[in-house]
Amino acid sequence: MSKASADKPRVILNCAILTISDSRTADDDTSGDYLATSLQADGHRCARRALSQGNLYQIRQIVSDWIADENIQIIITNGGTGFTHQKSTAAAITPLLDMSIAGFGELFRHLSYLEIGTSSLQSDAFAGSANDTLIFCVPGSTNACKTAWEGIIRQQLDSTHRPCNFGTHYQAR
């Protein structure tokens, strides 16, 4: 690591959180609360937050608006990724992606397997980027959000994490 990269200040990212649920409200959105608190505890900003009942086009509109907002660098969605008929997150968001991050879903399911066994197969967690915005889509349970945050996202948003991370892509902003 060069001295120049070691001296760079930690990057503070503007993030948006979308909870996708037919049953949660702003008053009982424990997963969205957990993610917002965790982002802020690590020095990032929760700049936007929303709830959607899982309508494919509503999800797509919210995420599209955030992708187009040059002030949002990170989007984290929770919910709508399980093995159910109401699953809509992947169908709504994958057409918006410029690039997928295949390893995210694989790593999430591995970490989840260590916690919940073969039930981890039922998660369609995924990540990608669109218009230079990183998008992480994780299951809606608070425990799954903790697994994703503590096991992957936290370090990857930390511009000081070595050998590499996603946060350094935003140092010039």
C-alpha positions in Angstrom: 0.0 0.0 0.0 1.4 3.4 -1.0 1.7 6.2 1.5 -0.7 8.3 -0.6 -3.5 5.7 -0.3 -2.8 5.2 3.4 -3.2 9.0 4.0 -6.5 9.4 2.2 -9.4 10.1 4.6 -12.2 7.5 5.0 -14.9 8.0 2.4 -18.3 8.9 3.7 -21.0 7.5 1.5 -24.6 8.7 0.9 -26.9 5.7 1.1 -30.5 4.8 0.5 -32.5 2.0 2.1 -35.6 0.4 0.7 -37.6 -2.0 2.7 -39.8 -4.3 0.5 -42.6 -5.8 2.6 -46.4 -6.3 2.5 -46.6 -6.3 6.3 -44.0 -3.7 7.7 -44.6 -0.1 8.3 -42.3 2.8 9.2 -43.1 2.0 12.9 -42.0 -1.6 12.8 -39.4 -1.7 10.1 -36.7 -3.3 12.3 -34.6 -4.3 9.3 -34.5 -0.9 7.8 -33.8 0.6 11.2 -30.9 -1.8 11.7 -29.4 -0.9 8.3 -29.8 2.8 8.8 -28.3 2.7 12.3 -25.4 0.5 11.1 -24.6 2.8 8.2 -24.6 5.8 10.5 -22.5 4.0 13.1 -19.9 3.5 10.5 -19.9 7.1 9.5 -22.0 6.9 6.4 -25.2 8.9 5.7 -28.7 7.4 5.4 -29.8 10.0 2.9 -33.0 8.4 1.7 -35.3 5.8 3.1 -38.6 4.2 1.7 -41.0 1.3 2.1 -42.7 -0.5 -0.8 -45.3 -3.2 -0.6 -43.5 -5.2 -3.3 -45.1 -3.8 -6.4 -42.6 -4.5 -9.2 -43.1 -1.1 -10.8 -43.1 0.9 -7.5 -39.8 -0.8 -6.5 -38.3 -0.1 -9.9 -39.4 3.6 -9.8 -37.9 4.2 -6.3 -34.6 2.5 -7.2 -34.5 4.2 -10.6 -34.9 7.6 -8.9 -32.1 6.8 -6.5 -29.8 5.5 -9.3 -30.4 8.8 -11.2 -29.6 10.9 -8.0 -25.9 11.8 -8.2 -25.9 12.3 -4.5 -26.7 8.6 -3.7 -23.8 6.2 -4.0 -25.2 3.1 -2.3 -28.7 1.5 -2.3 -29.5 -1.3 0.1 -32.9 -3.1 -0.3 -34.2 -5.6 2.1 -37.1 -8.0 1.4 -38.7 -9.6 -1.6 -35.8 -12.0 -2.2 -37.2 -15.2 -0.7 -38.8 -18.3 -2.3 -42.4 -17.0 -2.4 -44.9 -16.0 -5.0 -44.6 -12.4 -3.8 -40.9 -12.3 -4.6 -40.4 -9.2 -6.8 -37.0 -7.6 -5.9 -34.9 -9.4 -8.5 -37.5 -8.9 -11.3 -37.7 -5.2 -10.5 -34.0 -4.4 -10.1 -31.9 -6.7 -12.3 -33.1 -5.0 -15.5 -31.7 -1.7 -14.1 -28.2 -3.1 -13.5 -25.2 -2.2 -15.7 -23.1 -4.9 -14.0 -23.8 -7.6 -11.5 -21.6 -8.6 -8.6 -22.0 -12.4 -8.7 -19.9 -13.1 -5.7 -22.1 -11.1 -3.4 -25.0 -13.6 -3.6 -22.7 -16.5 -3.4 -20.9 -15.2 -0.3 -24.2 -14.2 1.4 -25.7 -17.6 0.9 -22.4 -19.2 2.3 -22.5 -17.0 5.4 -26.3 -17.6 5.7 -25.7 -21.4 5.4 -23.4 -21.2 8.4 -26.2 -19.7 10.4 -29.4 -21.4 9.1 -28.2 -24.4 7.1 -29.8 -25.4 3.8 -32.6 -22.8 4.2 -30.1 -20.4 2.7 -30.9 -21.8 -0.7 -34.1 -19.9 -0.7 -32.4 -16.5 -0.8 -32.0 -14.6 -4.0 -29.7 -12.0 -2.5 -27.7 -10.2 -5.2 -25.8 -7.0 -5.9 -24.7 -4.9 -8.8 -24.2 -1.4 -10.0 -26.1 1.0 -12.1 -25.0 4.6 -13.1 -22.1 4.3 -10.7 -24.4 3.4 -7.8 -23.8 0.2 -5.9 -27.0 -1.8 -5.1 -27.2 -4.6 -2.5 -30.4 -6.6 -2.3 -30.8 -8.8 0.8 -33.6 -10.7 2.5 -35.9 -8.8 4.8 -35.4 -10.5 8.1 -33.3 -8.4 10.5 -31.0 -11.4 11.1 -30.3 -11.7 7.3 -29.6 -7.9 7.2 -27.1 -8.4 10.1 -25.5 -11.2 8.2 -25.2 -9.2 5.0 -24.0 -6.0 6.9 -21.6 -7.6 9.3 -20.3 -10.3 6.9 -19.9 -8.3 3.7 -21.3 -4.8 3.2 -19.7 -3.1 6.2 -16.1 -4.0 5.1 -16.8 -3.3 1.4 -18.1 0.2 2.1 -15.1 0.9 4.3 -12.5 2.7 2.1 -9.7 1.7 4.5 -10.5 -2.1 4.2 -7.6 -3.9 2.5 -6.8 -5.4 0.1 -9.7 -3.8 -1.7 -13.2 -2.4 -1.2 -16.0 -0.6 -3.0 -15.7 2.6 -1.0 -12.4 3.6 -2.7 -14.3 4.0 -6.0 -16.0 7.1 -4.5 -12.9 8.9 -3.1 -12.8 11.4 -5.9 -16.3 12.6 -5.3 
